[in-house]
Amino acid sequence: MPQMAPLSWLNLFIFFIIIFMLFNIMNYFLLIYKNNNIKKNNKKSIIMWKW
């Protein structure tokens, strides 16, 4: 490919690997997950009906 003649293929490979790793790290650390372990205080009052 004459357009990429000045670039080394190893440098190009390392560049894309770095971009890929940065993308994965950003997705891992910047996503905020919802915490489903929060306990809610839902006390149901049981009413005993006497019919």
N, CA, C, O and CB atoms as a CASP TS submission, in Angstrom:
PFRMAT TS
TARGET T0000
AUTHOR 0000-0000-0000
METHOD Language model
MODEL 1
PARENT N/A
ATOM      1  N   MET     1       0.847  -1.181   0.000  1.00  0.00           N
ATOM      2  CA  MET     1       0.000   0.000   0.000  1.00  0.00           C
ATOM      3  C   MET     1       0.894   1.246   0.000  1.00  0.00           C
ATOM      4  O   MET     1       1.592   1.495   0.983  1.00  0.00           O
ATOM      5  CB  MET     1      -0.964  -0.003   1.230  1.00  0.00           C
ATOM      6  N   PRO     2       0.886   1.992  -1.027  1.00  0.00           N
ATOM      7  CA  PRO     2       1.787   3.146  -1.091  1.00  0.00           C
ATOM      8  C   PRO     2       1.424   4.257  -0.104  1.00  0.00           C
ATOM      9  O   PRO     2       2.287   5.055   0.261  1.00  0.00           O
ATOM     10  CB  PRO     2       1.791   3.706  -2.487  1.00  0.00           C
ATOM     11  N   GLN     3       0.160   4.322   0.334  1.00  0.00           N
ATOM     12  CA  GLN     3      -0.220   5.380   1.265  1.00  0.00           C
ATOM     13  C   GLN     3       0.434   5.175   2.632  1.00  0.00           C
ATOM     14  O   GLN     3       0.696   6.144   3.345  1.00  0.00           O
ATOM     15  CB  GLN     3      -1.742   5.433   1.414  1.00  0.00           C
ATOM     16  N   MET     4       0.696   3.932   2.995  1.00  0.00           N
ATOM     17  CA  MET     4       1.246   3.639   4.305  1.00  0.00           C
ATOM     18  C   MET     4       2.738   3.342   4.238  1.00  0.00           C
ATOM     19  O   MET     4       3.289   2.758   5.171  1.00  0.00           O
ATOM     20  CB  MET     4       0.515   2.472   4.925  1.00  0.00           C
ATOM     21  N   ALA     5       3.383   3.722   3.184  1.00  0.00           N
ATOM     22  CA  ALA     5       4.806   3.419   3.027  1.00  0.00           C
ATOM     23  C   ALA     5       5.675   4.006   4.131  1.00  0.00           C
ATOM     24  O   ALA     5       6.617   3.332   4.549  1.00  0.00           O
ATOM     25  CB  ALA     5       5.284   3.925   1.702  1.00  0.00           C
ATOM     26  N   PRO     6       5.423   5.228   4.640  1.00  0.00           N
ATOM     27  CA  PRO     6       6.299   5.743   5.691  1.00  0.00           C
ATOM     28  C   PRO     6       6.099   5.046   7.039  1.00  0.00           C
ATOM     29  O   PRO     6       6.979   5.091   7.898  1.00  0.00           O
ATOM     30  CB  PRO     6       6.073   7.222   5.855  1.00  0.00           C
ATOM     31  N   LEU     7       4.953   4.407   7.223  1.00  0.00           N
ATOM     32  CA  LEU     7       4.665   3.799   8.521  1.00  0.00           C
ATOM     33  C   LEU     7       5.211   2.382   8.589  1.00  0.00           C
ATOM     34  O   LEU     7       5.226   1.646   7.603  1.00  0.00           O
ATOM     35  CB  LEU     7       3.160   3.796   8.790  1.00  0.00           C
ATOM     36  N   SER     8       5.646   2.036   9.752  1.00  0.00           N
ATOM     37  CA  SER     8       6.054   0.664   9.984  1.00  0.00           C
ATOM     38  C   SER     8       4.814  -0.131  10.390  1.00  0.00           C
ATOM     39  O   SER     8       3.962   0.379  11.118  1.00  0.00           O
ATOM     40  CB  SER     8       7.174   0.578  11.076  1.00  0.00           C
ATOM     41  N   TRP     9       4.711  -1.364   9.929  1.00  0.00           N
ATOM     42  CA  TRP     9       3.544  -2.182  10.256  1.00  0.00           C
ATOM     43  C   TRP     9       3.508  -2.498  11.746  1.00  0.00           C
ATOM     44  O   TRP     9       2.430  -2.625  12.328  1.00  0.00           O
ATOM     45  CB  TRP     9       3.551  -3.482   9.439  1.00  0.00           C
ATOM     46  N   LEU    10       4.665  -2.623  12.359  1.00  0.00           N
ATOM     47  CA  LEU    10       4.715  -2.869  13.798  1.00  0.00           C
ATOM     48  C   LEU    10       4.191  -1.656  14.569  1.00  0.00           C
ATOM     49  O   LEU    10       3.460  -1.811  15.547  1.00  0.00           O
ATOM     50  CB  LEU    10       6.155  -3.202  14.237  1.00  0.00           C
ATOM     51  N   ASN    11       4.558  -0.461  14.135  1.00  0.00           N
ATOM     52  CA  ASN    11       4.039   0.754  14.787  1.00  0.00           C
ATOM     53  C   ASN    11       2.532   0.860  14.617  1.00  0.00           C
ATOM     54  O   ASN    11       1.830   1.250  15.550  1.00  0.00           O
ATOM     55  CB  ASN    11       4.721   2.012  14.214  1.00  0.00           C
ATOM     56  N   LEU    12       2.034   0.523  13.455  1.00  0.00           N
ATOM     57  CA  LEU    12       0.598   0.559  13.212  1.00  0.00           C
ATOM     58  C   LEU    12      -0.127  -0.451  14.092  1.00  0.00           C
ATOM     59  O   LEU    12      -1.174  -0.145  14.662  1.00  0.00           O
ATOM     60  CB  LEU    12       0.300   0.286  11.737  1.00  0.00           C
ATOM     61  N   PHE    13       0.429  -1.651  14.202  1.00  0.00           N
ATOM     62  CA  PHE    13      -0.152  -2.688  15.044  1.00  0.00           C
ATOM     63  C   PHE    13      -0.180  -2.250  16.508  1.00  0.00           C
ATOM     64  O   PHE    13      -1.187  -2.423  17.193  1.00  0.00           O
ATOM     65  CB  PHE    13       0.631  -3.995  14.895  1.00  0.00           C
ATOM     66  N   ILE    14       0.927  -1.684  16.982  1.00  0.00           N
ATOM     67  CA  ILE    14       0.996  -1.220  18.371  1.00  0.00           C
ATOM     68  C   ILE    14       0.008  -0.085  18.605  1.00  0.00           C
ATOM     69  O   ILE    14      -0.623  -0.020  19.660  1.00  0.00           O
ATOM     70  CB  ILE    14       2.425  -0.761  18.720  1.00  0.00           C
ATOM     71  N   PHE    15      -0.128   0.798  17.640  1.00  0.00           N
ATOM     72  CA  PHE    15      -1.081   1.903  17.751  1.00  0.00           C
ATOM     73  C   PHE    15      -2.514   1.386  17.898  1.00  0.00           C
ATOM     74  O   PHE    15      -3.252   1.861  18.761  1.00  0.00           O
ATOM     75  CB  PHE    15      -0.976   2.822  16.524  1.00  0.00           C
ATOM     76  N   PHE    16      -2.914   0.424  17.073  1.00  0.00           N
ATOM     77  CA  PHE    16      -4.274  -0.106  17.154  1.00  0.00           C
ATOM     78  C   PHE    16      -4.488  -0.918  18.422  1.00  0.00           C
ATOM     79  O   PHE    16      -5.590  -0.918  18.971  1.00  0.00           O
ATOM     80  CB  PHE    16      -4.578  -0.962  15.938  1.00  0.00           C
ATOM     81  N   ILE    17      -3.465  -1.606  18.895  1.00  0.00           N
ATOM     82  CA  ILE    17      -3.588  -2.338  20.160  1.00  0.00           C
ATOM     83  C   ILE    17      -3.781  -1.369  21.319  1.00  0.00           C
ATOM     84  O   ILE    17      -4.582  -1.629  22.217  1.00  0.00           O
ATOM     85  CB  ILE    17      -2.345  -3.219  20.403  1.00  0.00           C
ATOM     86  N   ILE    18      -3.057  -0.259  21.305  1.00  0.00           N
ATOM     87  CA  ILE    18      -3.207   0.741  22.369  1.00  0.00           C
ATOM     88  C   ILE    18      -4.605   1.348  22.335  1.00  0.00           C
ATOM     89  O   ILE    18      -5.233   1.533  23.377  1.00  0.00           O
ATOM     90  CB  ILE    18      -2.139   1.850  22.229  1.00  0.00           C
ATOM     91  N   ILE    19      -5.093   1.659  21.130  1.00  0.00           N
ATOM     92  CA  ILE    19      -6.452   2.204  21.007  1.00  0.00           C
ATOM     93  C   ILE    19      -7.478   1.204  21.515  1.00  0.00           C
ATOM     94  O   ILE    19      -8.419   1.580  22.214  1.00  0.00           O
ATOM     95  CB  ILE    19      -6.758   2.577  19.544  1.00  0.00           C
ATOM     96  N   PHE    20      -7.304  -0.061  21.171  1.00  0.00           N
ATOM     97  CA  PHE    20      -8.221  -1.120  21.615  1.00  0.00           C
ATOM     98  C   PHE    20      -8.208  -1.260  23.137  1.00  0.00           C
ATOM     99  O   PHE    20      -9.263  -1.386  23.758  1.00  0.00           O
ATOM    100  CB  PHE    20      -7.847  -2.461  20.961  1.00  0.00           C
ATOM    101  N   MET    21      -7.022  -1.239  23.736  1.00  0.00           N
ATOM    102  CA  MET    21      -6.912  -1.363  25.184  1.00  0.00           C
ATOM    103  C   MET    21      -7.525  -0.149  25.889  1.00  0.00           C
ATOM    104  O   MET    21      -8.209  -0.302  26.901  1.00  0.00           O
ATOM    105  CB  MET    21      -5.444  -1.528  25.592  1.00  0.00           C
ATOM    106  N   LEU    22      -7.285   1.038  25.368  1.00  0.00           N
ATOM    107  CA  LEU    22      -7.888   2.240  25.964  1.00  0.00           C
ATOM    108  C   LEU    22      -9.411   2.198  25.878  1.00  0.00           C
ATOM    109  O   LEU    22     -10.102   2.585  26.821  1.00  0.00           O
ATOM    110  CB  LEU    22      -7.362   3.503  25.268  1.00  0.00           C
ATOM    111  N   PHE    23      -9.922   1.735  24.764  1.00  0.00           N
ATOM    112  CA  PHE    23     -11.367   1.614  24.603  1.00  0.00           C
ATOM    113  C   PHE    23     -11.949   0.641  25.626  1.00  0.00           C
ATOM    114  O   PHE    23     -12.982   0.922  26.233  1.00  0.00           O
ATOM    115  CB  PHE    23     -11.710   1.156  23.180  1.00  0.00           C
ATOM    116  N   ASN    24     -11.293  -0.496  25.817  1.00  0.00           N
ATOM    117  CA  ASN    24     -11.777  -1.488  26.786  1.00  0.00           C
ATOM    118  C   ASN    24     -11.680  -0.979  28.215  1.00  0.00           C
ATOM    119  O   ASN    24     -12.589  -1.201  29.015  1.00  0.00           O
ATOM    120  CB  ASN    24     -10.992  -2.785  26.651  1.00  0.00           C
ATOM    121  N   ILE    25     -10.602  -0.308  28.541  1.00  0.00           N
ATOM    122  CA  ILE    25     -10.436   0.225  29.895  1.00  0.00           C
ATOM    123  C   ILE    25     -11.476   1.291  30.183  1.00  0.00           C
ATOM    124  O   ILE    25     -12.043   1.331  31.275  1.00  0.00           O
ATOM    125  CB  ILE    25      -9.027   0.800  30.083  1.00  0.00           C
ATOM    126  N   MET    26     -11.730   2.156  29.208  1.00  0.00           N
ATOM    127  CA  MET    26     -12.738   3.196  29.411  1.00  0.00           C
ATOM    128  C   MET    26     -14.129   2.593  29.576  1.00  0.00           C
ATOM    129  O   MET    26     -14.904   3.057  30.412  1.00  0.00           O
ATOM    130  CB  MET    26     -12.730   4.179  28.240  1.00  0.00           C
ATOM    131  N   ASN    27     -14.453   1.577  28.802  1.00  0.00           N
ATOM    132  CA  ASN    27     -15.757   0.934  28.956  1.00  0.00           C
ATOM    133  C   ASN    27     -15.877   0.238  30.301  1.00  0.00           C
ATOM    134  O   ASN    27     -16.955   0.228  30.896  1.00  0.00           O
ATOM    135  CB  ASN    27     -15.991  -0.066  27.833  1.00  0.00           C
ATOM    136  N   TYR    28     -14.807  -0.333  30.783  1.00  0.00           N
ATOM    137  CA  TYR    28     -14.860  -1.048  32.059  1.00  0.00           C
ATOM    138  C   TYR    28     -15.020  -0.092  33.232  1.00  0.00           C
ATOM    139  O   TYR    28     -15.824  -0.345  34.129  1.00  0.00           O
ATOM    140  CB  TYR    28     -13.604  -1.888  32.246  1.00  0.00           C
ATOM    141  N   PHE    29     -14.263   1.004  33.237  1.00  0.00           N
ATOM    142  CA  PHE    29     -14.247   1.879  34.400  1.00  0.00           C
ATOM    143  C   PHE    29     -15.280   2.999  34.341  1.00  0.00           C
ATOM    144  O   PHE    29     -15.601   3.572  35.383  1.00  0.00           O
ATOM    145  CB  PHE    29     -12.890   2.469  34.554  1.00  0.00           C
ATOM    146  N   LEU    30     -15.804   3.330  33.187  1.00  0.00           N
ATOM    147  CA  LEU    30     -16.738   4.456  33.106  1.00  0.00           C
ATOM    148  C   LEU    30     -18.200   4.041  33.135  1.00  0.00           C
ATOM    149  O   LEU    30     -19.076   4.889  33.299  1.00  0.00           O
ATOM    150  CB  LEU    30     -16.478   5.235  31.861  1.00  0.00           C
ATOM    151  N   LEU    31     -18.477   2.758  32.980  1.00  0.00           N
ATOM    152  CA  LEU    31     -19.860   2.310  33.072  1.00  0.00           C
ATOM    153  C   LEU    31     -20.283   2.254  34.533  1.00  0.00           C
ATOM    154  O   LEU    31     -19.555   1.739  35.381  1.00  0.00           O
ATOM    155  CB  LEU    31     -20.039   0.932  32.399  1.00  0.00           C
ATOM    156  N   ILE    32     -21.451   2.781  34.815  1.00  0.00           N
ATOM    157  CA  ILE    32     -21.973   2.767  36.176  1.00  0.00           C
ATOM    158  C   ILE    32     -23.090   1.729  36.225  1.00  0.00           C
ATOM    159  O   ILE    32     -24.108   1.852  35.544  1.00  0.00           O
ATOM    160  CB  ILE    32     -22.489   4.192  36.617  1.00  0.00           C
ATOM    161  N   TYR    33     -22.876   0.719  37.035  1.00  0.00           N
ATOM    162  CA  TYR    33     -23.861  -0.340  37.157  1.00  0.00           C
ATOM    163  C   TYR    33     -24.800  -0.031  38.317  1.00  0.00           C
ATOM    164  O   TYR    33     -24.397   0.548  39.325  1.00  0.00           O
ATOM    165  CB  TYR    33     -23.176  -1.708  37.355  1.00  0.00           C
ATOM    166  N   LYS    34     -26.047  -0.426  38.154  1.00  0.00           N
ATOM    167  CA  LYS    34     -27.009  -0.232  39.232  1.00  0.00           C
ATOM    168  C   LYS    34     -26.772  -1.269  40.315  1.00  0.00           C
ATOM    169  O   LYS    34     -26.587  -2.452  40.031  1.00  0.00           O
ATOM    170  CB  LYS    34     -28.458  -0.318  38.705  1.00  0.00           C
ATOM    171  N   ASN    35     -26.779  -0.816  41.546  1.00  0.00           N
ATOM    172  CA  ASN    35     -26.573  -1.715  42.665  1.00  0.00           C
ATOM    173  C   ASN    35     -27.918  -2.315  43.058  1.00  0.00           C
ATOM    174  O   ASN    35     -28.802  -1.614  43.551  1.00  0.00           O
ATOM    175  CB  ASN    35     -25.915  -0.978  43.866  1.00  0.00           C
ATOM    176  N   ASN    36     -28.061  -3.612  42.837  1.00  0.00           N
ATOM    177  CA  ASN    36     -29.317  -4.284  43.148  1.00  0.00           C
ATOM    178  C   ASN    36     -29.313  -4.870  44.553  1.00  0.00           C
ATOM    179  O   ASN    36     -30.286  -5.512  44.947  1.00  0.00           O
ATOM    180  CB  ASN    36     -29.588  -5.379  42.136  1.00  0.00           C
ATOM    181  N   ASN    37     -28.259  -4.669  45.308  1.00  0.00           N
ATOM    182  CA  ASN    37     -28.157  -5.240  46.648  1.00  0.00           C
ATOM    183  C   ASN    37     -28.699  -4.318  47.733  1.00  0.00           C
ATOM    184  O   ASN    37     -28.588  -4.629  48.919  1.00  0.00           O
ATOM    185  CB  ASN    37     -26.726  -5.576  46.948  1.00  0.00           C
ATOM    186  N   ILE    38     -29.273  -3.207  47.348  1.00  0.00           N
ATOM    187  CA  ILE    38     -29.816  -2.276  48.328  1.00  0.00           C
ATOM    188  C   ILE    38     -31.105  -2.874  48.898  1.00  0.00           C
ATOM    189  O   ILE    38     -32.042  -3.198  48.169  1.00  0.00           O
ATOM    190  CB  ILE    38     -30.078  -0.868  47.688  1.00  0.00           C
ATOM    191  N   LYS    39     -31.117  -3.006  50.220  1.00  0.00           N
ATOM    192  CA  LYS    39     -32.296  -3.579  50.869  1.00  0.00           C
ATOM    193  C   LYS    39     -33.306  -2.470  51.126  1.00  0.00           C
ATOM    194  O   LYS    39     -32.974  -1.402  51.641  1.00  0.00           O
ATOM    195  CB  LYS    39     -31.915  -4.299  52.197  1.00  0.00           C
ATOM    196  N   LYS    40     -34.530  -2.750  50.757  1.00  0.00           N
ATOM    197  CA  LYS    40     -35.592  -1.774  50.965  1.00  0.00           C
ATOM    198  C   LYS    40     -36.378  -2.149  52.214  1.00  0.00           C
ATOM    199  O   LYS    40     -36.600  -3.328  52.489  1.00  0.00           O
ATOM    200  CB  LYS    40     -36.526  -1.696  49.728  1.00  0.00           C
ATOM    201  N   ASN    41     -36.790  -1.149  52.957  1.00  0.00           N
ATOM    202  CA  ASN    41     -37.599  -1.393  54.143  1.00  0.00           C
ATOM    203  C   ASN    41     -39.070  -1.344  53.762  1.00  0.00           C
ATOM    204  O   ASN    41     -39.741  -0.325  53.925  1.00  0.00           O
ATOM    205  CB  ASN    41     -37.282  -0.361  55.255  1.00  0.00           C
ATOM    206  N   ASN    42     -39.537  -2.431  53.267  1.00  0.00           N
ATOM    207  CA  ASN    42     -40.945  -2.541  52.913  1.00  0.00           C
ATOM    208  C   ASN    42     -41.619  -3.455  53.931  1.00  0.00           C
ATOM    209  O   ASN    42     -41.691  -4.670  53.744  1.00  0.00           O
ATOM    210  CB  ASN    42     -41.127  -3.084  51.454  1.00  0.00           C
ATOM    211  N   LYS    43     -42.101  -2.864  54.988  1.00  0.00           N
ATOM    212  CA  LYS    43     -42.794  -3.639  56.009  1.00  0.00           C
ATOM    213  C   LYS    43     -44.279  -3.649  55.672  1.00  0.00           C
ATOM    214  O   LYS    43     -44.948  -2.615  55.672  1.00  0.00           O
ATOM    215  CB  LYS    43     -42.543  -3.053  57.439  1.00  0.00           C
ATOM    216  N   LYS    44     -44.763  -4.827  55.391  1.00  0.00           N
ATOM    217  CA  LYS    44     -46.179  -4.954  55.081  1.00  0.00           C
ATOM    218  C   LYS    44     -46.939  -5.203  56.377  1.00  0.00           C
ATOM    219  O   LYS    44     -46.575  -6.072  57.169  1.00  0.00           O
ATOM    220  CB  LYS    44     -46.431  -6.097  54.055  1.00  0.00           C
ATOM    221  N   SER    45     -47.974  -4.448  56.577  1.00  0.00           N
ATOM    222  CA  SER    45     -48.790  -4.657  57.767  1.00  0.00           C
ATOM    223  C   SER    45     -49.851  -5.708  57.438  1.00  0.00           C
ATOM    224  O   SER    45     -50.643  -5.562  56.506  1.00  0.00           O
ATOM    225  CB  SER    45     -49.447  -3.316  58.253  1.00  0.00           C
ATOM    226  N   ILE    46     -49.831  -6.745  58.225  1.00  0.00           N
ATOM    227  CA  ILE    46     -50.789  -7.825  58.015  1.00  0.00           C
ATOM    228  C   ILE    46     -52.014  -7.536  58.860  1.00  0.00           C
ATOM    229  O   ILE    46     -51.940  -7.406  60.082  1.00  0.00           O
ATOM    230  CB  ILE    46     -50.174  -9.216  58.371  1.00  0.00           C
ATOM    231  N   ILE    47     -53.132  -7.439  58.182  1.00  0.00           N
ATOM    232  CA  ILE    47     -54.379  -7.158  58.878  1.00  0.00           C
ATOM    233  C   ILE    47     -55.165  -8.461  58.961  1.00  0.00           C
ATOM    234  O   ILE    47     -55.485  -9.077  57.944  1.00  0.00           O
ATOM    235  CB  ILE    47     -55.206  -6.034  58.151  1.00  0.00           C
ATOM    236  N   MET    48     -55.472  -8.872  60.200  1.00  0.00           N
ATOM    237  CA  MET    48     -56.245 -10.088  60.394  1.00  0.00           C
ATOM    238  C   MET    48     -57.727  -9.718  60.441  1.00  0.00           C
ATOM    239  O   MET    48     -58.218  -9.172  61.429  1.00  0.00           O
ATOM    240  CB  MET    48     -55.808 -10.833  61.695  1.00  0.00           C
ATOM    241  N   TRP    49     -58.410 -10.024  59.371  1.00  0.00           N
ATOM    242  CA  TRP    49     -59.841  -9.705  59.305  1.00  0.00           C
ATOM    243  C   TRP    49     -60.643 -10.797  59.998  1.00  0.00           C
ATOM    244  O   TRP    49     -60.443 -11.987  59.756  1.00  0.00           O
ATOM    245  CB  TRP    49     -60.306  -9.542  57.834  1.00  0.00           C
ATOM    246  N   LYS    50     -61.543 -10.373  60.853  1.00  0.00           N
ATOM    247  CA  LYS    50     -62.411 -11.339  61.533  1.00  0.00           C
ATOM    248  C   LYS    50     -63.799 -11.216  60.930  1.00  0.00           C
ATOM    249  O   LYS    50     -64.514 -10.238  61.149  1.00  0.00           O
ATOM    250  CB  LYS    50     -62.443 -11.100  63.089  1.00  0.00           C
ATOM    251  N   TRP    51     -64.151 -12.218  60.181  1.00  0.00           N
ATOM    252  CA  TRP    51     -65.450 -12.182  59.518  1.00  0.00           C
ATOM    253  C   TRP    51     -66.456 -12.915  60.367  1.00  0.00           C
ATOM    254  O   TRP    51     -67.626 -13.009  59.995  1.00  0.00           O
ATOM    255  CB  TRP    51     -65.378 -12.797  58.107  1.00  0.00           C
TER
END
